[in-house]
Amino acid sequence: MFQRFIRIWEFLAYSLWLSPLLFAAGGAVLAVLLIQIPNEAANGILPVFWPRFDQLATVRDLLGTLLATLVTVTTFALSITMVVLTLAAGSLGPRMIRNFMGDSKTQNALGIFVGSILFLITSLMLMGDASEIAPALQVVTTAGIALFVVCVFVLILFVHHLGRSIVADEVIQRVGNNLEKTIASASNTLNDPIRAAEKAQITLPDTLDIPDQEALYANHSGYVQGIDYEKLRDVAQMQDICVSLMVRAGQHVIKGEIIGQISTTSTDETPQTAPATCQSKIGDHILIGNYRTAMLDIEFALRQLVELALRALSPGVNDPFTAIAVIYRLGRALPHAMAFRYPVGIWRDGDDTIRIQALLSDFTGMLGAAFDQIRQSASAKPDVLLPMAEIIESLLKLAKTDHQRIMLRDHARMILRAANRDIPEKSDRNAVETAINRILRCQGNTPPSQ
């Protein structure tokens, strides 16, 4: 259930329409409430110097003018938003659009514009049946003027924010912050299952070795968006089975593909019937969709940063400084990923029986997702390879296991081989080789006792 909630929340959080819809409802409700305040009460609230409106026709004309102006302002704001999204898609990548659409400042600014428009429209509608000699509504008029002034200043701040939001360094920091939040959230959820699997040295079976009568098949084609391990454990405990999952969030599966194994632990049910009775119940807790989710898929969040570097390194752009900024931002996030020290997690029931054992993202996969494509694209650019070597050296000193140190040194050797193969200048190759030799000589810190 929690995984489904996250998927729904991500859909809503990265939608441009939700915040304006809420502000619109709030604007209409505010108009209904303020129009009930009599002028006598308003005159006691407003300062002496504040102008009073004696004729309802004057109020209607004023609010109508403010409404027309705000509609123009909102149209302008939407226009420049589309321009920014177009520029972001062209220079930073189409997958960056979701980050702009999910920006709370952009959503709230558009919401303030739409909410003010609905306030004015609702106020004019409620004044529609009033006679021309009816007393003017002082509070509604004052609120309409105040909202208009607020919208003018919000427009200025909105344009300033959009101008800053398309700067590459700003995008890198924002995407990097989202990546660190994703890693921290996943680490809090999966830390105990990972440690338990590492202690027990659990390994998963190969899909080629799974008998047909024990196979778990994918119910749909698409990306695994999330897996509710807690619910799966409850299902496995209820059916007295053990489920081994060979898929994790972010992987693509095809309907009918083997994604796991169902093994029975009870003599009341034969292995031939267990998968058939549990297939649909297990499938309900494996969320499969047409796109990957950044809030549940760490490697997808990593690849959003990598995409910025790859576009910057493309021949049409040739901006190594953006790629270097991405490398340093990855270096800030990857130490948090070292908590994923084992590629399997296990979930036990109250009797300490293993009910779920599942493939998980680990530091090795995250390191490859972060550096492989950048290294391949920058194999002839020593100004990019040297920061990668610098980050790997720093990570090596923070590594928690011998396996993590081995993988970091392997990446260092790949950087050296790429430099020797593609960098024509000998002095540049020597600079990269010197940096890599520092990594190979570095012993790293002794891992803390577990």
C-alpha atoms as one frame of an Amber mdcrd trajectory, in Angstrom:
protein
   0.000   0.000   0.000   2.845   2.394   0.851   4.481   1.764  -2.535   1.191
   2.523  -4.295   0.815   5.692  -2.268   4.304   6.806  -3.321   3.484   6.171
  -6.978   0.269   8.195  -6.736   2.003  10.969  -4.825   4.765  11.164  -7.441
   2.139  11.494 -10.192   0.432  14.325  -8.323   3.639  16.040  -7.201   4.927
  16.304 -10.776   1.645  17.641 -12.192   1.202  21.303 -13.061  -2.565  21.181
 -12.555  -2.906  20.088  -8.909  -1.672  23.254  -7.189  -3.690  25.629  -9.457
  -6.765  23.487  -8.853  -6.404  23.788  -5.074  -5.748  27.532  -5.278  -8.776
  27.944  -7.568 -11.019  26.202  -5.052  -9.543  28.336  -2.276 -10.122  31.545
  -4.235 -13.767  30.695  -4.858 -14.350  29.797  -1.198 -12.644  33.011  -0.057
 -14.926  35.087  -2.276 -18.030  33.377  -0.872 -16.885  34.058   2.696 -15.795
  37.678   2.235 -18.925  38.710   0.398 -20.920  37.899   3.539 -19.159  40.621
   5.554 -21.365  43.739   5.771 -19.996  47.172   4.911 -20.519  48.397   8.492
 -18.068  45.814   9.796 -15.660  46.523   6.952 -15.647  50.254   7.663 -14.577
  49.515  11.213 -11.714  47.309  10.014 -10.309  49.357   7.130  -8.073  52.385
   7.928  -9.474  55.876   7.626  -7.380  56.784   4.588  -8.585  53.731   2.622
 -10.963  54.737  -0.218 -14.608  53.763   0.114 -16.717  52.604  -2.810 -20.274
  53.891  -2.735 -21.605  52.440  -5.979 -21.787  48.787  -6.939 -21.268  49.621
 -10.615 -17.862  51.105  -9.780 -16.868  47.920  -7.942 -17.965  45.762 -10.867
 -15.961  47.820 -13.333 -12.889  47.722 -11.105 -13.035  43.986 -10.492 -13.724
  43.362 -14.184 -10.603  45.351 -15.135  -8.502  43.468 -12.587  -9.857  40.161
 -13.892  -8.960  40.952 -17.507  -5.465  42.022 -16.466  -4.886  38.893 -14.380
  -5.987  36.669 -17.262  -3.355  38.386 -19.421  -0.723  37.969 -16.689  -1.544
  34.265 -16.309  -1.352  33.747 -20.073   2.056  35.418 -20.081   3.245  33.239
 -17.192   2.111  30.069 -18.970   3.810  31.214 -22.172   7.197  31.746 -20.564
   6.791  28.465 -18.707   6.375  26.655 -22.019   9.418  28.485 -23.412  11.509
  27.351 -20.447  10.265  23.759 -20.770  11.153  23.797 -24.478  14.650  25.110
 -23.771  15.132  22.589 -20.967  14.067  19.696 -23.206  16.494  20.792 -25.919
  19.550  21.586 -23.817  19.152  19.406 -20.719  17.073  16.486 -22.007  13.350
  15.683 -22.226  13.423  13.745 -18.959  14.358  16.955 -17.158  10.900  18.386
 -17.916   9.370  16.425 -15.050  11.701  18.226 -12.623  10.527  21.607 -13.869
   6.890  20.535 -13.704   7.399  19.248 -10.174   8.968  22.489  -8.938   6.784
  23.732  -6.069   7.582  27.412  -6.704   6.377  27.190 -10.290   3.249  25.301
  -9.258   2.406  27.739  -6.447   2.988  30.808  -8.627   0.584  29.518 -11.265
  -1.786  28.568  -8.455  -1.796  32.123  -7.070  -2.648  33.511 -10.502  -5.480
  31.007 -11.060  -6.775  31.381  -7.506  -6.963  35.179  -7.862  -8.844  34.832
 -11.135 -11.373  32.479  -9.554 -11.764  34.884  -6.636 -12.648  37.740  -8.992
 -14.931  35.591 -11.143 -16.801  34.267  -8.111 -17.138  37.764  -6.649 -18.595
  39.132  -9.892 -20.995  36.190 -10.145 -22.253  36.737  -6.593 -22.764  40.435
  -7.350 -24.765  39.633 -10.451 -28.207  39.697  -8.834 -27.560  42.773  -6.691
 -29.325  46.000  -7.680 -27.354  49.035  -8.768 -28.351  50.890  -5.613 -27.117
  48.080  -3.323 -24.185  49.010  -1.067 -20.746  48.308  -2.472 -18.803  45.397
  -0.978 -15.765  46.990   0.656 -14.002  43.809   1.858 -14.316  41.980  -1.471
 -13.035  45.016  -3.351 -10.109  45.451  -0.995  -9.259  41.741  -1.219  -9.393
  41.860  -5.014  -6.974  44.812  -5.116  -4.658  43.095  -2.631  -4.613  39.888
  -4.647  -3.822  41.845  -7.805  -0.837  43.522  -6.101   0.355  40.149  -4.820
   0.127  38.695  -8.334   2.266  41.519  -9.742   5.076  40.773  -7.277   4.643
  36.995  -7.724   5.037  37.499 -11.495   8.382  39.238 -10.964   9.597  36.486
  -8.617   8.248  33.844 -10.990  10.236  35.180 -13.953  13.344  35.418 -11.767
  12.898  31.831 -10.582  12.376  30.485 -14.103  15.517  32.267 -15.260  17.545
  30.637 -12.499  15.929  27.225 -12.860  17.282  26.634 -16.373  20.910  27.258
 -15.345  22.742  23.928 -15.547  24.339  24.212 -12.089  20.935  24.900 -10.521
  19.411  21.889 -12.269  22.311  19.682 -11.178  21.896  20.670  -7.540  18.130
  20.162  -7.611  18.364  16.742  -9.255  21.196  15.812  -6.892  19.112  16.747
  -3.857  16.270  14.563  -5.120  18.756  11.733  -5.623  20.031  11.981  -2.053
  16.464  11.977  -0.723  15.688   8.870  -2.775  18.802   7.078  -1.487  18.060
   8.040   2.114  14.439   6.894   1.881  15.360   3.565   0.280  18.179   3.037
   2.779  15.860   3.520   5.747  13.448   0.968   4.301  15.916  -1.662   3.097
  18.829  -1.390   5.512  17.714  -4.204   7.851  16.812  -6.688   5.051  20.184
  -6.010   3.369  22.149  -6.580   6.579  20.206  -9.768   7.289  20.877 -11.127
   3.799  24.566 -10.188   4.011  24.912 -11.960   7.354  23.207 -15.077   6.018
  25.038 -14.834   2.642  21.791 -15.430   0.776  22.060 -15.989  -2.982  19.205
 -16.047  -5.456  18.598 -18.843  -7.966  19.123 -18.269 -11.669  15.886 -17.943
 -13.638  17.130 -20.651 -16.017  17.261 -23.122 -13.124  13.729 -22.489 -11.818
  11.280 -25.378 -12.519   8.115 -24.400 -14.357   5.920 -25.540 -11.480   7.669
 -23.105  -9.109   8.060 -20.150 -11.477   6.578 -16.728 -10.762   5.599 -14.875
 -13.941   5.155 -11.179 -14.657   1.499 -10.188 -14.927   2.195  -7.182 -17.198
   4.861  -5.764 -19.472   6.688  -2.621 -18.389   9.015  -1.248 -15.739   8.924
  -2.487 -12.174   7.932   0.720 -10.401   7.970  -0.630  -6.885   7.578  -3.752
  -4.776   5.663  -3.837  -1.505   7.891  -6.283   0.362   5.967  -6.038   3.625
   2.689  -7.036   1.971   4.448  -9.801   0.060   5.802 -11.150   3.329   2.279
 -11.238   4.762   1.011 -13.111   1.694   3.907 -15.571   1.868   3.312 -16.167
   5.567  -0.392 -16.703   5.014   0.269 -19.214   2.208   3.262 -20.746   4.034
   5.636 -20.211   1.100   8.941 -18.514   0.363   9.134 -16.088  -2.565  12.422
 -15.342  -4.341  12.298 -12.258  -6.576  14.883 -11.764  -9.317  13.630  -8.296
 -10.240  13.930  -4.917  -8.534  12.572  -1.431  -9.061  13.668  -0.042 -12.407
  13.975  -3.304 -14.316  11.916  -3.893 -17.459   9.909  -7.109 -17.665   7.742
  -8.716 -20.315   4.402 -10.330 -19.567   4.907 -14.047 -18.966   8.607 -13.654
 -18.153   9.941 -15.528 -15.117  10.637 -12.965 -12.396  10.875 -15.205  -9.344
  10.397 -18.528  -7.661   7.709 -19.756  -5.284   8.820 -22.558  -2.994   6.495
 -24.202  -0.517   7.427 -25.016   3.055   4.295 -26.960   3.960   3.334 -30.524
   3.160  -0.338 -29.563   2.864   0.147 -28.157  -0.621   2.254 -29.544  -3.428
   4.646 -27.341  -5.395   2.530 -27.891  -8.493  -0.467 -26.036  -7.046   1.222
 -23.416  -4.897   2.262 -21.021  -7.672  -1.160 -21.144  -9.297  -2.914 -20.149
  -6.095  -0.412 -17.422  -5.142   0.445 -15.922  -8.528  -2.236 -13.226  -8.572
  -1.856 -12.360  -4.880   1.879 -11.832  -5.286   1.464  -9.946  -8.546  -0.826
  -7.416  -6.863   2.124  -6.164  -4.794   4.604  -5.883  -7.695   3.816  -2.538
  -9.332   4.514  -2.512 -13.069   3.968   0.548 -15.273   5.055   2.238 -18.484
   7.676   4.498 -16.918  10.273   4.440 -14.163   9.719   6.240 -10.877  12.471
   8.418  -9.434  11.087   8.136  -5.892  11.520   4.339  -5.788  14.242   3.672
  -8.366  17.681   4.869  -7.258  19.470   4.066 -10.503  16.881   6.037 -12.472
  17.511   9.040 -10.243  21.243   8.574 -10.866  20.752   8.420 -14.605  18.947
  11.762 -14.586  22.205  13.359 -13.472  24.207  11.236 -15.899  22.019  12.387
 -18.777  22.984  15.990 -18.041  26.651  15.044 -18.310  26.174  13.031 -21.500
  24.391  15.880 -23.245  27.079  18.277 -22.122  29.755  15.968 -23.571  27.986
  15.533 -26.913  29.794  17.052 -29.935  26.958  19.517 -30.513  27.255  21.004
 -27.010  30.848  20.228 -25.905  30.480  21.646 -22.387  32.893  19.716 -20.136
  32.297  22.102 -17.225  28.723  20.880 -16.830  29.940  17.277 -16.959  32.523
  18.025 -14.267  29.823  19.616 -12.080  27.717  16.456 -12.497  30.673  14.253
 -11.489  31.252  16.218  -8.299  27.516  16.122  -7.499  27.518  12.349  -7.992
  30.492  12.205  -5.654  28.423  13.878  -2.952  25.551  11.397  -3.351  27.411
   8.095  -3.771  28.708   7.837  -0.169  25.081   7.525   0.938  24.695   4.612
  -1.506  27.380   2.612   0.281  24.698   1.439   2.690  23.537  -0.839  -0.154
  26.416  -3.203   0.425  24.743  -6.468  -0.606  22.568  -7.126  -3.695  19.922
  -9.157  -1.845  17.465  -8.459   0.959  15.470 -10.905   3.079  12.252 -10.497
   5.055  11.368 -12.896   7.868   8.090 -13.559   9.629   7.503 -13.647  13.366
   8.884 -17.201  13.559  12.170 -16.074  11.969  11.368 -17.971   8.778  12.555
 -16.377   5.547   9.468 -15.479   3.536  10.876 -13.042   0.943  14.322 -12.891
  -0.602  14.687 -10.320  -3.337  17.212  -8.756  -5.653  18.024  -5.148  -4.709
  20.125  -2.337  -6.098  23.601  -2.346  -4.599  26.552   0.019  -4.593  28.202
  -1.816  -7.486  25.233  -1.216  -9.788  24.853   2.382  -8.660  28.536   3.066
  -9.259  28.260   1.642 -12.760  25.125   3.659 -13.479  26.910   6.808 -12.316
  30.259   6.481 -14.090  30.164   3.968 -16.966  28.491   6.123 -19.613  30.335
   9.277 -18.571  33.665   7.446 -18.819  32.768   6.083 -22.236  31.748   9.507
 -23.543  34.760  11.287 -22.005  37.426   8.693 -22.782  39.407  11.267 -24.785
  38.876  14.152 -22.317  41.442  14.194 -19.503  39.758  17.246 -17.937  36.733
  15.029 -17.246  38.567  11.796 -16.400  40.687  13.481 -13.733  37.664  14.598
 -11.611  36.282  11.063 -11.913  39.560   9.708 -10.549  39.449  12.286  -7.764
  35.936  11.226  -6.745  36.834   7.530  -6.862  39.803   8.163  -4.580  37.549
   9.938  -2.089  34.980   7.135  -2.256  37.688   4.538  -1.727  38.536   6.119
   1.618  34.856   5.885   2.630  34.190   2.341   1.363  32.646  -0.005   3.926
  33.509  -3.397   2.458  36.392  -4.998   0.584  34.050  -5.666  -2.344  33.287
  -1.952  -2.657  37.030  -1.188  -2.701  37.580  -3.791  -5.413  34.830  -2.279
  -7.572  36.202   1.244  -7.122  39.685   0.120  -8.164  38.178  -1.688 -11.167
  36.564   1.561 -12.278  39.892   3.326 -11.809  41.596   0.776 -14.059  38.885
   1.231 -16.698  39.541   4.979 -16.655  43.255   4.329 -17.146  42.647   1.944
 -20.055  40.305   4.459 -21.689  42.909   7.205 -21.324  45.707   5.057 -22.771
  43.487   4.096 -25.689  41.914   7.443 -26.650  44.052  10.342 -25.346  46.701
  11.197 -27.947  48.812  13.574 -25.843  51.373  11.748 -23.684  51.433  14.352
 -20.894  47.652  14.118 -20.539  47.869  10.335 -20.328  50.582  10.646 -17.686
  48.360  12.946 -15.604  45.530  10.417 -15.668  47.933   7.567 -14.921  49.340
   9.420 -11.917  45.831   9.947 -10.522  44.922   6.290 -11.048  48.126   5.081
  -9.401  47.192   7.098  -6.313  43.905   5.197  -6.202  45.571   1.814  -6.616
  48.021   2.593  -3.802  45.262   3.859  -1.499  44.276   1.190   1.042  41.114
   2.911   2.264  39.773   2.864   5.779  39.213  -0.257   7.802  35.494  -1.081
   7.779  33.798  -0.714  11.149  32.845  -3.883  12.968  29.270  -4.949  12.295
